[in-house]
Amino acid sequence: MFAPRQTFAFGTRGSRSADDDTWSNVSSSAPAQNYCYLCSTLEEHQQHLMRMRIPKKTGVNAKSRPKYIAPPPRVKRKVEKEPEEFCDNRYKIVVWTGNKANATTDANVYVTITGDMNYLDKTRLRHGSGNTKLCFCRGSREIFYVKAPTLGNLQYLTIEHDGLEKRHSWFCEKVEVTCMKSLQHWIFICDSWLSMHHGDYMTRRDLKASYVERKHQEFEVTVYTGNKRLAGTDANVYVTFQGTERSSPKIRLVSDHSNQDLFQKGSVDKFRVRFSDIGEILTMRIEHDGKGLASGWYLDKVVLQDIDDPKVIYYFLLHGWLAKDVGNGHLWREIRAKKKLAKEITTAFGKRILVLTGKPVSYQVTVRTGDVRYAGTDANVYIIIQGTKGKTKKLFMDDARDNFERGMTEVFELNASNVGLVTRINIGHDNSGPGAGWYCEDVTVRKYLTKEEVVQFLNKLKKQRKPKDRHKKRLSDRVRDRSLEDVKEESEGELEEALDDEVPEGSYKDVFGRDGKIVKVPVYEEFYFECKNWLAMDEADGLLERELLVKKKSMTFRDL
């Protein structure tokens, strides 16, 4: 059909013309044609081929192609969960391990509790998230808190563990369960082995409950109102006690006698309160409602004593105001309980002051005896140092020398409790020996600072330092500042620093360097007390003890 690309090797091929029936000779040297003899051009030949294409015939028995049907999409089936129980209650579970040999276990312990209203499903006993391994040691008590629905009156408790080895053997003594809402208490006695190698070879026990009613305690509350001006109040006073187990309800302090005025200045009021056992008492919250005229109240202390066991006494010390217009404006205070009070002593003026028993600090006491006739003494001389934190006991000053002779100056090194900032001293003697009268000229007390006091002083001083003004001043301002400084220096003269609770920044300019770093630290404080009086029964006013206030004070520093 197509014309050959090659030329004929031998001779020529004749073809009949379309117009006439004559033969035509085609030269072998003619160029090759890429289309059939019916077409004159390549485009015409391509159209010719398209018209002449015959579709393939399929056999009679050929199977038809099946229609594709897409599968249904996979949808994850939602599993309907059963509604969980609403855990609206909390139970305290105390597990006691027996004091027997090899009674310890580190296996996982589970409990199941059944009540008349609901039940607690199998729950593992653990602390926190349970990541740490828990061990029930011999003779120990482990406390757990479990959330659960309200179970009502408990009937049964099942306790078990998953240990199979001999080292997992556990001797459980008992289990105590307490409802934290109703404060009902149940005990489940076990007193048997949970082990595959001891006893009856069981690791699960079903225990029956025995209900225990909470024991009630009765206390006597003694309230001491301070002896300050307007210290009393007519408001309603309430107390709440917090124990190791739980807290007591809010109790109003009411007198049995309706006509009795409570909480008056300097009064001591006693009340009886009764509440269920809350364990060892830790804190007390005392408050009032602020009713009445001038409702501010100065509370000295509260004493709580167990009536059944009078040896059990708790002290709550405040020495502060419960008022809106005094102090921090709170009408309540939370006070920690103390089982023992610091020792109190009475001064010659009838004041009772606490004797501190903390870590001792060093004091250097310098006593100067006057240069007057019969000024010396052979009696035992003592000193009591008072400060912002309390006072010391009687510190007797004596050494191998013949002390306190006329015109002599004695120096004593003493160790006593830290009284804070020294404010006054009591100095006296016991009037022993012949001619015991003594003329005291003055006393100087040097108190060495502790590390905590040094840090506190420097921090306070650093807060009070003001940044220097870096801006340049005018000439008139500089002249005025210099004149003011000259006047200030002349007015101050050589006076030492007056006694003051605050630390004036200007007095310690050399403590900090130019870069703000500390270059000096305080070592000790020195307090000067002027007496110039007799301590004798037959001289002056006949007193053997005198209270002296601080006349001057100074602080000594050392370089770092």
C-alpha positions as CSV (number, residue, x, y, z in Angstrom):
1,M,0.0,0.0,0.0
2,F,2.9,2.3,0.9
3,A,5.5,3.2,-1.5
4,P,8.8,1.6,-0.6
5,R,11.6,3.7,0.7
6,Q,14.2,1.8,-1.3
7,T,14.5,1.9,-5.0
8,F,13.9,-1.3,-6.9
9,A,17.1,-3.2,-7.5
10,F,16.1,-4.6,-10.9
11,G,14.2,-2.7,-13.5
12,T,11.0,-0.7,-13.0
13,R,7.5,-1.5,-11.8
14,G,4.6,-0.5,-14.1
15,S,1.4,1.0,-12.8
16,R,-1.9,1.8,-14.5
17,S,-2.9,5.4,-14.6
18,A,-6.1,6.5,-13.1
19,D,-7.1,8.6,-16.2
20,D,-6.4,6.0,-18.8
21,D,-5.6,2.4,-18.9
22,T,-2.0,3.0,-20.0
23,W,1.0,1.8,-18.1
24,S,3.4,4.2,-16.6
25,N,6.9,3.5,-15.7
26,V,8.2,4.8,-12.3
27,S,11.8,5.5,-12.2
28,S,13.8,3.8,-9.5
29,S,15.6,7.0,-8.9
30,A,12.5,8.8,-7.6
31,P,12.5,10.0,-4.0
32,A,10.9,7.8,-1.3
33,Q,7.2,8.5,-0.4
34,N,5.9,8.3,3.2
35,Y,2.2,8.1,2.2
36,C,0.1,5.8,0.0
37,Y,-0.5,6.1,-3.6
38,L,-4.1,7.4,-3.0
39,C,-2.8,10.5,-1.2
40,S,-0.8,13.3,-2.5
41,T,0.4,14.8,0.8
42,L,1.3,13.5,4.2
43,E,-1.6,15.3,5.9
44,E,-4.1,13.8,3.5
45,H,-2.6,10.4,4.2
46,Q,-3.0,10.8,8.0
47,Q,-6.7,11.7,7.5
48,H,-7.0,8.7,5.2
49,L,-5.7,6.4,7.9
50,M,-8.1,7.9,10.5
51,R,-11.1,7.1,8.2
52,M,-9.9,3.6,7.3
53,R,-9.2,2.5,11.0
54,I,-11.4,-0.6,11.8
55,P,-12.3,-1.3,15.4
56,K,-11.2,-4.6,16.8
57,K,-13.8,-7.3,17.0
58,T,-14.3,-9.0,20.3
59,G,-15.1,-12.6,20.5
60,V,-18.5,-13.9,21.2
61,N,-17.5,-15.6,24.4
62,A,-15.4,-12.6,25.7
63,K,-16.4,-11.6,29.3
64,S,-17.4,-8.0,29.9
65,R,-15.3,-6.0,32.3
66,P,-17.0,-5.8,35.7
67,K,-18.0,-2.4,37.0
68,Y,-15.8,-1.2,39.9
69,I,-17.7,-0.5,43.1
70,A,-15.7,1.4,45.8
71,P,-15.8,-0.2,49.3
72,P,-17.5,1.7,52.1
73,P,-15.2,3.9,54.2
74,R,-13.9,2.5,57.5
75,V,-15.4,4.5,60.3
76,K,-14.0,3.9,63.8
77,R,-16.7,2.6,66.0
78,K,-17.2,4.6,69.2
79,V,-17.2,2.5,72.3
80,E,-19.8,3.8,74.7
81,K,-18.3,4.0,78.1
82,E,-20.3,3.4,81.1
83,P,-20.8,6.5,83.2
84,E,-18.2,6.8,86.0
85,E,-19.2,7.0,89.6
86,F,-19.2,10.6,90.9
87,C,-16.5,10.6,93.6
88,D,-17.9,13.3,95.9
89,N,-16.2,12.0,99.1
90,R,-12.8,11.4,100.5
91,Y,-11.7,8.5,102.8
92,K,-8.7,8.3,105.0
93,I,-7.2,4.7,105.1
94,V,-4.7,3.8,107.7
95,V,-2.9,0.5,107.3
96,W,-1.1,-1.0,110.3
97,T,1.7,-3.6,109.7
98,G,2.3,-6.1,112.5
99,N,5.5,-6.2,114.5
100,K,6.5,-9.7,113.5
101,A,9.6,-11.1,111.8
102,N,9.6,-10.8,108.0
103,A,6.3,-8.9,108.1
104,T,7.5,-6.3,105.6
105,T,6.4,-6.3,102.0
106,D,6.9,-4.2,98.9
107,A,4.2,-5.7,96.8
108,N,1.3,-3.7,95.5
109,V,-1.6,-3.6,98.0
110,Y,-5.2,-3.2,97.0
111,V,-8.4,-2.5,98.9
112,T,-12.1,-2.9,98.0
113,I,-14.7,-1.3,100.3
114,T,-18.4,-2.1,100.5
115,G,-20.9,0.1,102.1
116,D,-24.7,0.1,102.4
117,M,-25.0,2.9,99.8
118,N,-22.2,2.2,97.3
119,Y,-18.9,0.4,97.0
120,L,-15.3,1.4,96.1
121,D,-13.9,-0.8,93.4
122,K,-10.4,-2.4,93.7
123,T,-8.0,0.4,94.3
124,R,-4.3,0.4,94.7
125,L,-2.9,2.1,97.8
126,R,-0.2,4.6,96.8
127,H,1.2,7.9,97.7
128,G,0.9,10.7,95.1
129,S,1.1,9.4,91.5
130,G,2.5,6.1,92.6
131,N,5.7,6.3,90.7
132,T,7.8,5.6,93.8
133,K,8.0,2.1,95.3
134,L,6.0,1.8,98.5
135,C,7.1,-0.5,101.3
136,F,4.9,-1.6,104.2
137,C,7.5,-1.9,106.9
138,R,7.3,-4.0,110.0
139,G,5.5,-2.2,112.8
140,S,4.7,0.8,110.6
141,R,1.6,2.8,109.9
142,E,0.8,4.0,106.4
143,I,-1.8,6.7,105.7
144,F,-3.6,7.1,102.4
145,Y,-6.4,9.3,101.1
146,V,-8.8,7.9,98.5
147,K,-11.5,9.6,96.5
148,A,-14.7,7.6,96.3
149,P,-18.5,8.0,96.1
150,T,-20.4,8.2,99.4
151,L,-20.4,4.7,100.7
152,G,-22.6,5.1,103.7
153,N,-22.1,2.8,106.6
154,L,-19.2,0.5,105.8
155,Q,-19.7,-3.2,106.0
156,Y,-16.8,-5.1,104.5
157,L,-13.2,-4.3,103.3
158,T,-11.2,-6.6,101.1
159,I,-7.4,-6.2,101.3
160,E,-5.0,-8.1,99.1
161,H,-1.6,-7.9,97.3
162,D,-0.1,-9.3,94.2
163,G,3.1,-10.7,95.6
164,L,3.8,-14.4,95.0
165,E,7.4,-14.7,96.3
166,K,8.4,-15.4,99.9
167,R,9.8,-11.9,100.3
168,H,6.3,-10.5,99.6
169,S,4.9,-12.1,102.7
170,W,3.0,-9.5,104.7
171,F,1.4,-9.5,108.2
172,C,-1.4,-7.0,108.3
173,E,-2.6,-6.1,111.8
174,K,-5.6,-3.8,111.0
175,V,-7.0,-1.2,108.7
176,E,-8.8,2.0,109.8
177,V,-11.1,4.0,107.6
178,T,-12.4,7.5,108.3
179,C,-14.9,9.4,106.2
180,M,-13.6,12.9,105.9
181,K,-17.1,14.4,105.5
182,S,-19.0,12.8,108.3
183,L,-15.9,11.9,110.4
184,Q,-17.2,8.4,110.9
185,H,-14.6,5.9,111.9
186,W,-14.4,2.2,111.2
187,I,-11.8,-0.5,112.2
188,F,-11.2,-3.7,110.2
189,I,-9.2,-6.2,112.3
190,C,-7.0,-8.5,110.1
191,D,-4.2,-9.9,112.4
192,S,-3.1,-12.5,109.9
193,W,-0.6,-13.2,107.1
194,L,-1.2,-12.4,103.5
195,S,1.3,-14.7,101.9
196,M,1.7,-17.8,99.7
197,H,4.3,-19.2,102.2
198,H,2.8,-18.5,105.6
199,G,-0.4,-19.2,107.4
200,D,-3.2,-20.5,105.3
201,Y,-1.4,-19.4,102.0
202,M,-3.9,-16.7,101.1
203,T,-3.0,-13.2,99.8
204,R,-6.6,-11.9,100.1
205,R,-8.7,-11.2,103.2
206,D,-12.3,-10.1,103.6
207,L,-12.7,-8.1,106.8
208,K,-15.8,-7.1,108.7
209,A,-16.2,-3.6,109.9
210,S,-16.6,-2.5,113.5
211,Y,-17.9,1.1,113.9
212,V,-16.0,3.3,116.4
213,E,-17.7,6.5,117.6
214,R,-15.4,9.6,117.8
215,K,-14.2,10.5,121.3
216,H,-15.1,13.9,122.4
217,Q,-12.7,16.1,124.4
218,E,-13.5,19.0,126.8
219,F,-11.1,21.9,127.2
220,E,-10.9,24.9,129.4
221,V,-10.0,28.1,127.4
222,T,-8.4,30.9,129.3
223,V,-8.2,34.3,127.5
224,Y,-5.9,37.0,128.7
225,T,-6.7,40.5,127.5
226,G,-3.9,43.0,127.6
227,N,-3.5,45.9,130.0
228,K,-3.2,48.6,127.4
229,R,-5.4,51.6,126.9
230,L,-8.7,50.6,125.1
231,A,-7.6,47.0,125.0
232,G,-11.0,45.6,125.7
233,T,-13.8,44.8,123.3
234,D,-17.5,44.1,123.2
235,A,-17.4,42.1,120.0
236,N,-18.2,38.4,119.6
237,V,-15.1,36.3,119.8
238,Y,-14.7,32.9,118.0
239,V,-12.0,30.3,118.1
240,T,-11.1,27.4,115.7
241,F,-8.5,24.7,116.6
242,Q,-6.5,22.8,113.9
243,G,-5.2,19.4,114.9
244,T,-3.2,16.6,113.2
245,E,-6.3,14.8,112.3
246,R,-8.7,17.6,111.3
247,S,-10.0,20.9,112.6
248,S,-12.7,21.7,115.2
249,P,-15.8,23.7,114.3
250,K,-15.9,27.4,114.8
251,I,-16.8,28.0,118.5
252,R,-18.1,31.2,120.0
253,L,-16.7,32.0,123.4
254,V,-19.8,32.7,125.6
255,S,-20.0,33.0,129.4
256,D,-22.4,31.1,131.5
257,H,-23.4,34.3,133.3
258,S,-25.3,36.6,130.9
259,N,-24.5,39.7,132.9
260,Q,-20.7,39.3,132.9
261,D,-18.6,41.6,130.8
262,L,-16.1,39.7,128.8
263,F,-12.7,40.7,127.3
264,Q,-12.2,43.9,129.3
265,K,-8.9,45.6,129.8
266,G,-6.6,43.4,131.9
267,S,-9.3,40.7,132.4
268,V,-8.9,36.9,132.5
269,D,-11.9,35.1,131.1
270,K,-12.4,31.3,131.3
271,F,-14.7,29.2,129.0
272,R,-15.4,25.5,128.5
273,V,-15.5,24.1,125.0
274,R,-16.2,20.5,123.8
275,F,-15.5,19.0,120.4
276,S,-14.5,15.6,118.9
277,D,-11.0,14.4,119.0
278,I,-8.8,16.2,116.4
279,G,-5.5,14.8,117.4
280,E,-2.7,16.9,118.7
281,I,-3.5,20.6,118.4
282,L,-1.2,22.6,116.1
283,T,-2.7,26.0,115.6
284,M,-5.6,28.2,116.8
285,R,-7.5,30.8,114.8
286,I,-9.0,33.5,117.0
287,E,-11.2,36.3,115.6
288,H,-14.0,38.7,116.4
289,D,-16.8,40.3,114.3
290,G,-15.9,43.9,115.0
291,K,-19.3,44.8,116.5
292,G,-19.7,47.5,119.1
293,L,-18.0,50.8,119.8
294,A,-14.2,50.8,119.6
295,S,-14.1,47.1,118.9
296,G,-10.4,46.8,118.7
297,W,-9.0,44.2,121.0
298,Y,-5.5,43.7,122.4
299,L,-5.0,40.0,123.1
300,D,-2.2,38.9,125.4
301,K,-2.4,35.1,125.2
302,V,-4.8,32.1,125.2
303,V,-4.2,29.0,127.3
304,L,-6.0,25.7,126.4
305,Q,-6.1,22.9,129.1
306,D,-7.5,19.4,128.8
307,I,-10.0,18.9,131.6
308,D,-9.6,15.1,131.6
309,D,-5.8,15.3,131.5
310,P,-4.8,18.6,133.1
311,K,-1.1,18.0,132.2
312,V,-2.0,18.6,128.6
313,I,-1.7,22.4,128.1
314,Y,-1.3,24.4,125.0
315,Y,-0.2,28.1,125.0
316,F,-1.0,30.5,122.2
317,L,0.9,33.8,122.5
318,L,0.0,36.9,120.6
319,H,0.7,40.2,122.4
320,G,-1.0,42.1,119.6
321,W,-4.1,43.8,118.4
322,L,-7.1,42.5,116.5
323,A,-8.4,45.7,115.1
324,K,-9.1,47.5,111.8
325,D,-7.4,50.7,112.9
326,V,-4.3,49.3,114.6
327,G,-1.6,47.1,113.1
328,N,-2.3,45.4,109.8
329,G,-6.1,45.9,110.1
330,H,-7.0,42.2,110.5
331,L,-9.7,41.0,112.9
332,W,-8.3,37.5,113.1
333,R,-5.0,35.8,113.9
334,E,-3.7,32.3,113.5
335,I,-1.3,31.3,116.3
336,R,0.9,28.3,116.6
337,A,0.5,26.2,119.8
338,K,3.3,25.9,122.3
339,K,3.5,23.2,124.9
340,K,6.1,25.0,127.0
341,L,6.7,28.6,127.7
342,A,10.1,30.3,128.2
343,K,11.0,31.0,131.8
344,E,9.8,34.3,133.2
345,I,11.4,36.3,135.9
346,T,10.2,39.3,137.8
347,T,12.3,42.5,138.0
348,A,12.7,44.8,141.0
349,F,10.0,47.0,139.5
350,G,7.4,44.1,139.2
351,K,7.7,43.5,135.5
352,R,7.6,40.0,134.2
353,I,9.9,39.3,131.2
354,L,10.6,36.1,129.3
355,V,14.0,34.6,129.6
356,L,15.3,33.4,126.2
357,T,16.9,30.0,125.8
358,G,18.1,30.3,122.2
359,K,21.7,30.0,120.8
360,P,24.0,32.0,123.1
361,V,25.9,35.1,121.9
362,S,29.0,36.8,123.4
363,Y,28.7,39.9,125.6
364,Q,31.5,42.0,127.0
365,V,30.5,44.0,130.1
366,T,32.6,46.8,131.4
367,V,31.7,48.0,134.9
368,R,33.2,51.1,136.5
369,T,33.0,51.6,140.2
370,G,32.8,55.2,141.5
371,D,35.7,57.0,143.2
372,V,33.8,57.9,146.4
373,R,34.2,56.8,150.0
374,Y,33.1,53.2,150.7
375,A,32.2,52.8,147.0
376,G,33.5,49.2,146.7
377,T,31.6,46.0,147.6
378,D,32.2,42.3,148.2
379,A,28.7,41.3,147.3
380,N,27.8,39.2,144.3
381,V,27.0,41.6,141.5
382,Y,24.8,40.6,138.6
383,I,23.4,42.0,135.4
384,I,20.3,41.3,133.3
385,I,20.4,42.5,129.7
386,Q,17.1,43.3,128.1
387,G,16.4,43.8,124.4
388,T,13.8,43.7,121.7
389,K,13.6,39.9,121.8
390,G,13.5,39.4,125.5
391,K,16.0,39.3,128.3
392,T,18.7,37.2,129.8
393,K,18.8,35.5,133.2
394,K,20.8,36.9,136.0
395,L,24.5,36.9,134.9
396,F,26.8,37.1,137.9
397,M,30.1,38.9,137.2
398,D,33.0,37.4,139.1
399,D,36.5,36.2,138.5
400,A,39.7,35.4,140.5
401,R,40.4,39.0,141.2
402,D,39.0,41.2,144.0
403,N,36.3,42.9,142.0
404,F,34.3,46.1,142.3
405,E,36.8,48.0,144.4
406,R,36.8,51.8,144.6
407,G,37.7,53.5,141.3
408,M,38.3,50.1,139.6
409,T,37.2,49.2,136.1
410,E,36.2,45.5,135.5
411,V,35.8,43.7,132.2
412,F,33.8,40.5,132.0
413,E,33.2,38.1,129.1
414,L,29.7,36.6,129.3
415,N,27.7,34.2,127.2
416,A,23.9,34.5,127.2
417,S,20.9,34.3,124.9
418,N,20.4,36.7,122.0
419,V,18.1,39.6,123.2
420,G,18.2,41.4,119.9
421,L,18.8,45.2,120.1
422,V,19.8,46.0,123.6
423,T,17.5,48.6,125.2
424,R,18.2,48.5,128.9
425,I,19.9,46.6,131.7
426,N,19.1,45.7,135.3
427,I,22.2,45.7,137.5
428,G,22.3,44.8,141.2
429,H,23.8,42.7,143.9
430,D,22.7,40.2,146.6
431,N,23.7,42.5,149.6
432,S,26.0,39.7,151.0
433,G,29.0,40.4,153.2
434,P,29.8,43.4,155.5
435,G,29.6,46.8,153.9
436,A,27.8,45.5,150.9
437,G,26.8,49.0,149.6
438,W,28.2,49.7,146.1
439,Y,28.4,52.9,144.1
440,C,28.2,52.2,140.4
441,E,29.6,54.8,138.0
442,D,28.6,53.4,134.6
443,V,28.3,50.2,132.6
444,T,29.2,49.5,129.0
445,V,27.8,46.4,127.2
446,R,29.4,45.2,124.0
447,K,27.2,42.8,122.1
448,Y,28.9,40.8,119.3
449,L,26.7,40.4,116.2
450,T,25.7,37.0,114.8
451,K,26.0,36.2,111.1
452,E,22.3,36.6,110.7
453,E,22.3,40.0,112.3
454,V,25.1,41.1,110.1
455,V,23.3,40.1,106.9
456,Q,20.1,41.7,108.1
457,F,21.9,44.9,108.9
458,L,23.6,45.1,105.5
459,N,20.4,44.3,103.6
460,K,18.5,47.0,105.5
461,L,21.3,49.5,104.9
462,K,21.5,48.7,101.2
463,K,17.7,49.3,100.8
464,Q,18.1,52.7,102.3
465,R,20.9,53.8,100.1
466,K,19.8,56.3,97.4
467,P,21.4,56.4,94.0
468,K,23.6,59.4,93.4
469,D,22.3,62.2,91.1
470,R,24.4,62.0,88.0
471,H,23.0,65.2,86.5
472,K,25.2,68.3,86.9
473,K,23.9,71.0,89.3
474,R,24.0,74.7,88.8
475,L,26.6,76.7,90.6
476,S,24.0,78.3,92.9
477,D,22.7,74.8,93.9
478,R,26.2,73.6,94.7
479,V,26.9,76.7,96.9
480,R,23.6,76.2,98.7
481,D,24.3,72.5,99.3
482,R,27.8,73.2,100.7
483,S,26.5,75.8,103.1
484,L,23.8,73.4,104.3
485,E,26.4,70.7,104.9
486,D,28.6,73.1,106.9
487,V,25.7,74.1,109.1
488,K,24.8,70.5,109.6
489,E,28.3,69.5,110.6
490,E,28.6,72.3,113.1
491,S,25.2,71.5,114.7
492,E,26.0,67.8,115.0
493,G,29.5,68.4,116.4
494,E,31.0,65.2,118.0
495,L,27.7,63.7,119.2
496,E,27.4,60.0,118.6
497,E,24.5,58.3,116.9
498,A,21.3,58.4,118.9
499,L,19.4,55.2,119.7
500,D,17.0,54.6,116.9
501,D,15.3,51.5,115.4
502,E,16.1,52.6,111.8
503,V,19.5,52.6,110.3
504,P,20.4,56.1,109.0
505,E,22.2,55.6,105.7
506,G,24.4,58.7,106.1
507,S,26.1,57.4,109.2
508,Y,27.6,54.4,107.4
509,K,28.8,55.9,104.1
510,D,32.0,54.0,104.1
511,V,30.3,50.5,104.3
512,F,29.9,50.4,100.6
513,G,32.5,51.3,98.0
514,R,32.0,53.4,94.9
515,D,30.9,50.4,92.9
516,G,28.3,49.6,95.5
517,K,30.1,46.5,96.9
518,I,30.4,46.0,100.6
519,V,33.8,46.9,101.9
520,K,33.1,46.8,105.7
521,V,31.0,44.6,107.9
522,P,29.8,45.3,111.5
523,V,31.4,43.3,114.3
524,Y,29.8,44.4,117.5
525,E,27.5,47.1,119.0
526,E,28.4,49.0,122.1
527,F,25.8,50.4,124.6
528,Y,26.7,52.9,127.3
529,F,24.6,53.1,130.5
530,E,25.1,55.8,133.1
531,C,24.3,55.0,136.7
532,K,26.2,57.3,139.1
533,N,24.2,56.1,142.1
534,W,24.3,53.8,145.1
535,L,23.1,50.3,145.2
536,A,22.8,50.0,149.0
537,M,20.1,49.7,151.6
538,D,21.6,52.4,153.8
539,E,22.4,54.9,151.0
540,A,20.3,57.1,148.8
541,D,16.9,55.4,148.1
542,G,17.8,52.0,149.5
543,L,17.6,50.0,146.2
544,L,19.8,47.0,145.5
545,E,18.9,46.9,141.8
546,R,18.6,49.6,139.2
547,E,17.2,49.7,135.7
548,L,19.3,51.7,133.3
549,L,18.4,52.9,129.9
550,V,20.8,53.2,127.0
551,K,22.5,56.6,127.0
552,K,24.7,56.1,123.9
553,K,25.3,53.5,121.3
554,S,27.8,52.9,118.6
555,M,28.8,50.2,116.1
556,T,32.2,49.0,115.2
557,F,33.1,47.7,111.7
558,R,36.0,45.8,110.2
559,D,37.4,45.8,106.6
560,L,36.8,42.9,104.4
